[in-house]
Amino acid sequence: MKRASKKLPIALVTGFDPFGGETINPSFEIARALDGATIAGHRIVGAELPTEFVRSLPALDALLRKHRPTLVIALGQAGGRSGISLERIAVNLIDARIADNAGAQPVDVHIVENAANAYFSTLPVKAMLSALRTANIPAELSQTAGSFVCNLVFYGLMHRLARARRDVRGGFIHVPFLPEQVQKVPGAASMPLMTMIAALRLCLETALTTKDDLHYAAGATH
């Protein structure tokens, strides 16, 4: 993989550490694999965030201050999903079905008090979806990023960009389990790591080169 010059503008890709009893998290494996790559004239910085309600956004803030990226894509693991999920909406809600890695399990609380109920991704999600499907990579637009730490980071990112960095595009993508995570569960959905890395390269290239998103029907009925 071609390594990038440090003088190039930066696109930030984040992933999470393992959680919920897993020993690996594909979201960070993708971010780690892309770290240092050159895509569409940008240097990719891949970084890990803690799967913790209290620590994840301060860690994101530190990365934003250090790298001042022109694009941010946060990644998360969504076990059970079979394709790349391009998230459209972050909601101002935490309702944790399980505890995070610090043992915290907030229920029915706002991420930011007295702030917007929701934010939309500013990534060209339909153009990204089209690129993925053209490459025969399973993908979908998703209307919910859940209510765990993934949604917290998605909402927190968009809240920060809306307030201080409107020139920076940002959003969130969920990825499936790796095959090794479901090897004891016959028929369970998964995707090879190399396919997910290729998918994110496509997403980054599309987001960095597409000014106006495509306009076509890609919604859901449920």
Number of C-alpha atoms within 10 A of each C-alpha: 8 9 13 18 13 11 8 12 17 22 27 26 27 25 27 25 20 17 17 10 7 9 9 16 21 27 30 24 21 26 25 19 16 25 20 20 18 22 21 14 16 24 23 30 23 22 22 21 21 21 23 23 24 14 12 19 20 14 14 20 13 11 18 16 9 9 13 16 22 17 22 27 24 26 29 27 24 22 16 13 18 17 20 25 26 27 24 22 22 28 21 24 22 20 15 18 12 13 17 19 16 12 10 13 16 17 13 11 12 16 18 14 10 8 10 11 14 14 19 16 22 21 28 24 25 19 20 26 25 19 18 22 14 10 12 10 18 17 20 23 19 18 16 14 24 19 18 22 24 26 23 25 26 29 29 23 24 25 19 13 17 16 8 9 15 12 10 17 21 27 26 29 26 23 28 25 25 20 15 11 18 15 11 9 9 7 8 15 17 21 20 13 19 11 14 22 19 16 25 23 20 18 23 24 18 23 24 19 12 14 11 10 15 14 9 9 7 11 10 9 3 4
